[in-house]
């Protein structure tokens, strides 16, 4: 058997082949593989969040569902989960915002029950948000002996009238004139709304009540964000 000399060119070619084999996938291939793995992970994570999104809806927790929906759309855009929830998300988000707003307005009210003057008294109070001084509260009071009263209670004597008129507006409706009477008590310089039931009727339908009342030097506009009023918490004792 005749042995032929090993060609230097053949040896060089063999080294190149072996070097290429040792290098493995190209940089482009590695990047593509990494992107595919990241996309698959995003799909899995988004699917998990979608399941929690649907569980929240089924459980009636709209605010939590909105939070999951926002997370999916912002962190996992382009996933199947994002595409699946997007048509319903706007409605869910609107419902969640409305619920949050209602809870905020409900927190503006304070309800109390106490024994006063030989009877049981319940009150519902809310502060004016007009930013003026002194602070003025709208007070609903139901007493077993004295009946129903609705009045404006200032932190300091500010109203300047005995029996006069104020202007009332519910939301963006028409302004109407109502009769008011100032208390004769120096300790309680309140301004009573003569038509208590009329005020409660306006309150039950409004988001905002605006009252223009007589004060030192003219009038003051009091604004009450009453949309969170819960009449069941102010029931007759």
Secondary structure by P-SEA (a helix, b strand, c coil): cccccccaaaaaaaaaaaaaaaacccaaaaaaaaaaaaaaaaaaaaaaaaaaaaaaaaacaaaaaaaaaaaaaacccccaaaaaaccaaaaaaaaaaaaaaaaaaaacccccccccccbbbbbbbbbbcccccccccbbbbbbccccbbbbbbbcccccccccbbbbbbccccbbbbbbbbbbcccccccccccaaaaaaaaaacccbbbbbcccccbbbbbbbccccccccccccc
